[in-house]
Each structure stands twice: as C-alpha cells, then as structure tokens.
Amino acid sequence: MREILTIEVGQAGIQLGNAIWEQYCAEHAIDNGGKRKENAVKDDCFKVFFEETCSGQFVDLEPNVIDDVKNGPFAAIFNHEFLVHGKEDAANNFARGHYTIGKQIIDKVNDRLRKLVDSCDNVMGFIIGHSVGGGTGSGLGALILKHLTVDYKKPKIGLEIYPSPNLSTCVVEPYNALLATQWLLDHTDISLLLDNEAIYGICQKQLRIAKPDLNNLNKLISKVISSMTASLRFRGELNVDLSGLQTNLIPFPRLHFMTTGMSPIIPKVDVSTAPNDVQKITDDCFNPANWFVKYTEFDPTEDKYVTIYLNYRGNITSKEANATVQWLKSNNKVALVEWCPTSFKIGLNNVPTVTLESDDIGAFSKNAVMIANNMGISRVFSKRIIQKYDLMYSQRAFVHWYLGEGMEEGEFDEAREDLGFLEKYYLD
C-alpha cells in the first residue's frame, strides 16, 4: 500500500483539514469514532490516507485551534501525539513563524513526521494545507516544506489559501504572502491556489447563502480535494497518482500554481431541476464563477491554458469524457498555448462525491473538478501581492517587526525579485 501524509499548519490549515477529513470519513464509511461502519464496502483503499493509529498531522504555534480538534466531533480519528502545538502564536508575522517561534517547534514536528513515515509501507507524497497570509501558515509552513524537501524526495502538493483581492485578514498580508511564495517556488511541486473571496462569491451567488462563514467555505474546498484524491483512494478506469498529476500539469518546475474549478455547484433544493450531463458540468468547470480563485478581469482568449486535469466522478465513460474534451476544443471554449496541443489529462472514477447532511451543495450522480495551469494566474501575484507589497515596502512600513525576529532586509528584496521572475515566466 502506498500512503499519502497530510499536514495541516496554522488556524486556516487546521480548520480546512477538519472539513477534508470529515469528507474522507463519509466517503469511506468511517464513523467519528474512527471505526468503519458495518455496511462499508470491504476494501483497503482508505488506507492511502487512513492508518489504524493516526491519519495526519496538525501543527499550530498556539494551542487553541488544536484544542478544538481534540474536543471536536472527530477527535477520536486522530492520534493526539500528532497534534503538535507551541505556547504562543506567530502574531501574523512570517519571520516569527519561520525564524523564532517556529524554530522552537520544528524539531518536534520533524520527529512526529519521521514516526509517521516509518509507520508507512511506501510514502507516495505529502499534502500540506496552510494560509500564506498569516504568520504560522506562511512562516512555519515554509519551514516544514523546506525540511520535507531535504529529508524526503517525494511529491508535495500545497493547498494554499492566498490573500483575496478585497477582503483582508491582516495588514501585513502582502509581506507574508510574498515571503511564503518564494519558498513555495522551490519546495512545492503543485500548489492549488484558494481564495476566500472567490468562494464567498460561490456561496452567495450559486448556493444562495446570505452570510457564508468559514465552515461553508471549507466544506466546498473539501469537495475539490476529495475529487483530486479520489483516484488515489478508489479504483477507477483512468486513475492518476501524485507523480502522474505532477507530470501532466507542470511543464516547468516553477510554473506549478493551479486554478481550480468544480461543477455542479447547485443548492439542494434545485437538484431535481438542474441538468447533470457531462457537457454541461464540464463547461461550468471553465466558468470563472465556479473557480476557487478570483482572477482580475479574466480574458478567455488571452489567458491561455497550458495544461488541464479534468477529474470526473460518477457514471461517466471514457468515450463521453473524450467527446466532451473535443467539444471544448472545437467550440473554442478554452484557449490553449500553441506549444502544448494535447493539454488535457482525464481522470475517471465511478464513485461520485458524497454529500454530507450538513453540506450546502446538492448531491449529483456526476461531478467534475478542473485543475488547470493557466497563464492568468500571474495576476494573483502581481495585483494582490507585488503591487501592495511595493507600496508598503517603499515606506519600509512594518519592516522592523520582521527584522526584530532575525530576518535580514535583503530577504525582502530577494523574495520580490523571485516573484518578479515568476510573473515574467508566466507572461513569456
């Protein structure tokens, strides 16, 4: 059995992790006591993510969010030895999470990771969930990724919650995001960019939730992660492992920042009247309104796709999937770069996404998730991070807080230069 280890870092990562594990449990008929239900299908596919003694590692610099996990409804599925926390948080400061407070806890984190790896037969890779705008998710998250790269030569998929265009959780978000992204360039193999504002929009406009909260957002994200990992957890006609995903999506090592879309996103009350044919759900995946990251003025002609992974779940044949891809191309629904004419990778899995009782989204027999490498993603970096960073750094505002935690000012310049190159790589 090949296993994947999941690491959730910081408050945002841990709360997202809770929703993802709840989704996994529902799909594998595992109750919140960690036992398989009597009517569960007798297979061992669930062991890709679940293990009899532990199922992942949650890390935070302060104990409150970890305590919520320990006292939550799914506390029994986690081995508390792998719920690691420090005594004080990073105070929204990358340098604090990376250099001072984070360094005090990293040996403990590495020790627990080593135990997890030793208990596996053959580690396939790592999935790490964190925010890049706060202090713990950005600083400690980057530090953990660095150690994973050095200690284990395995693929790493990042679930990265990026600053939103207009919503902001802290003043120094541009600094944290810039510094964290520099580490993601070299220490993740695939980064799924997630943006709370885009998902708020989906909840309000498509699911008609008047005041969505983070729980609504995380439940939606969990559906995407569930579909992305379905081929690892269930047998299917066209399954893709982590290495295959990496090979088909990443043309150049640093261009690994992905756009994610999902369909159908329909409220439960509209399920009976909503169309659910393959063509419709695929077309909706390429509608920016269904994307989990918000683009500034997306242009379907200019913002070309380099590579696209379409994962279908439910009763969909390879003939239907391939015909739909040809329909997308012939009707100019997607603009592809000239130097990669194939571009599409298809995954098929006959187990549809499980809908929980607490979900806002309706249950369908067919689902699709798109993970795409699109050139327009460069504007997420230029508009949300670089422009705001340049304005703040021109006055050296808030820089003293970072220097006081052991950072050198040259690291800001180096990170800014790297992001400038990343933007140029996408535009070229």
Secondary structure, 3 states (H helix, E strand, C coil): CEEEEEEEEHHHHHHHHHHHHHHHHHHCCECCCCCECCCCCCCCHHHHCCCCCCCCEEEECCHHHHHHHHCCCCHHHCCHHHEEECCCCCCCCHHHHHHHHHHHHHHHHHHHHHHHHHCCCEEEEEEEEEECCCCHHHHHHHHHHHHHHHHCCCCEEEEEEECCCCCCCCCCHHHHHHHHHHHHHHHCCEEEEEEHHHHHHHHHHCCCCCCCCHHHHHHHHHHHHHHHHHHHHCCCCECCCHHHHHHHHCCCCCCCEEEEEEECCCEHHHHHHCCCCHHHHHHHHCCHHHECCCCCCCCCCCCCEEEEEEEEEECCCHHHHHHHHHHHHHCCCCCECCCCCCCEEEEEECCCCCCCCCCCECCCCEEEEEEEEEHHHHHHHHHHHHHHHHHHHCCCCCHHHHHCCCCCCHHHHHHHHHHHHHHHHHHC
